[in-house]
Amino acid sequence: MKKLQKIWGVAALFAVGIGIVAADHIDAPGVQGTTADITDFYAFQGENTSNMVFVANVQGLLSPAATGAAAFDENVMIEFNIDNTGDNVEDLVIQAIPRDGKMYFFGPVAPSAPGVSSMVMESAPMASVDITAYGSQAEVATENGMTVFAGPRDDPFFFDFGKYTEIIGGTATAFDAVGTDTFAGSNVLSVVVELPKSVLGGSGTLATWVEAKRK
């Protein structure tokens, strides 16, 4: 199963300390609307403050009617990258690969090589979970210190795109106090992994980003 993976889509932002960050949304033309389209990336301290949580959302703007048929692409690997030395090069990766109704997680482990190509790190610690069906109770599994989930979720991203367009067009000067959520009622496919901070290395700030890599 060790196969070279070529990068197809990337969403990248750096997490500072234990704060929460999110990536871009529907603005990567090369992958927009494909199964490798990353809508958002979140990294934050878990409810258990000894843990970190990483979330990658893909295939955004799914209507409720379309969500039931949406599926993770078995030719696309989601790879979480962690830099714990401050040089903006990944020291560890966590790989998520769907197969036959399950999501398999490998890592955290040093990559075979940094950069845009990856090998599946089969010898790394592994966890797996059944991919949750739309409208079903969330399937969560814990294995080798990782708690994992994969499946459809309501899109958590909030943005008033209409007001943003007005501001850019010069017909408004500011967002409303509450605003209108453009993404309300739409869904994404989420990949979530929670694991102890102690296995991520480093002693302070971690830099982290996520990639979707097509076989």
N, C-alpha and C positions, 0 to 999 in steps of 0.2 A: 504493500500500500504506500510505500515511500515514493512519492512522485513529485517532480518539480512543479511548482506552482508559479504562474506568471501573474503579475499584478494587473488588476482590471480597474478597480476603483478605490479611492482613498478618501477618508475623512480624518482630519488630523487637527487636534488642539492639545495643548499641554495642560495637565492638571498641576496646579500649584498647591503644595502642602496637602491638606485634606479637603480642600474646597471642591465644589461641583462645577464642572464645565460641560458645555455642549458644543457640538460641531455644526456643520452647515446643514442646509435643508434645500433640496430641489434646485441646486445651482451648479451641478457638475454635469455639463452637457454630454460628456463621453459615456456616462453610465445612467443618466436620468431615465427612469422608467424601466430599467432592466433589473434582473434578479441580483445584481451586484451593487445596486444603488444604496449607499449608506445615507440615511436621512440624518441621524444624530448619533453622537457618542457621549456617554456620561461616565464620569468616574467620581466616586464619593465615598466617604467613610460610612461603614455600615451601622445599623442599629447597635450591633456589638462593636464598640469603638476600637476593638483590636483587629477588625476586618476592613478590607477595602472591597468595593463593589464596582464592577465594570459592566456597562450596558451598551450594546451596539444594536441600533434599529435599522432595518433594511426594508426595501420595497414600500415606501411611503405612499400616502394618499390612497390607501385601499378603502373603498366604500364598504359598508357592512355587507352588501350583496356580493362583493367580490372577495371578501376575506376568507370565506369558507373554502374557496378553491385555491387560495394562495398557498405556496409551499416554498420552503427553502430549496435552493438549487444545489443538488449534490455535486456539481462541478465548481462550486464557489466555497472557498474556505474563509471564514472570518478570523482574522488574526489580531489580537490585542498585543500591542508593543509597549514595553516598559523600559525606560532608561533610568537607571538608578545611580549613574555616575556624573550626570550633568553635561555630557558631550553630545546629546541629541542623537545618539545611536542606540538602537535597542540592545539591551543586555539580556532581557528575558522576553519570551513570547508565550501567550496562551492561545492555542489554536482551537477553533470550533468547526466541526465538519459534520454535516448531516448525512445519514445513511439509513435507508429503510425505516423511516419513521422515528429515528432516534437522532439526538445530537451528541456527538462525542467531543470531549474536551481533553486536550493534551497540554500539560504544563503546570506551573510556569517552568520554563526550561530555556537555556541558552539556545539561540537559533543556530542552525547549521552554518549560516552566514548572514550578516546584516544586509539589508537592502530590499530590492523589489522582488526577488525570487526566494521561495521558501521550500523546504522539504517538510513533509509531515513527520513530526517528532514522535514516532510510535513508541519509543522506549521511555518517554516521559511519563510521569504520573497521569492517570486517566480517570475521568468521570464521564458518565453518560446519563441521559435522561430521555424519557419518551417525549416527543414533540407534542405539546398540548394542542388539541383540536379547538377550533373556534367555538366559543360558547361553552366550553367545558371548564371544570375546575382545574386550576393550574397544577401541572405536574412538576414537582420539585424533587431533586435527588441530591444526596450528599455522599461523596466518595473521595477518598484520598485528600481530605481537608477542604475540598471544593464543594460549595453548594451551587447548583446550576439549574437553569430554566431555559426553555426555548419554545416560542410559540407566538401567536397573535396577541397584541395588546392595543388598547386605545393609545393613539399618538399623544404623548405628554407635552409635545412642543407647543408653546403658545406664541402666536405672532399675529398682529393685526396688519395683514398685507394690504388691505384697502387703504388704511390710514397712511401706511408707509408710502404707497404710491402717490397719495395726495401730497405728502411732504416733499417727495422727490420732484413732483410736478409743480410745486410752488403754490398749491391751493390750500395748504395747511402748514402750520408751523410746529406742531407738537402732537404727540400721541395723546389720546384720551386717557383719563385716569384709570379706566377699566379696559376699554377697548373691546373689539370683537375678535374672537379667536378664529382665524381663517381655517385652522386644522381641526376644529371641533367636529366630532362625528366620523373622523377618518382613523384608520388603523395602520399599524406597522407590524412587521415580524421582528420580535425581540430575541436577543441572545444575552443572557445574564450569567455572570459568574461572581460569586463572593468567596473570598479566601483570606487567610490571615496576612496581615501586613508583614509579619516576620519572614514570610517566604519570598518577599519581593525585593529584599536586599536594600542597601542604602540606609541612611540614618536621618534623612530629612526630606527634601522635595523630590518627588518622582515626576518625570515627564512621561506622558502616555498618549498614544494615538492608536487608531484602528485602521485596518486595511481589509478590503475584500479582494481575494486573489482567486482568479479563475484558472482551472486546470489547463 
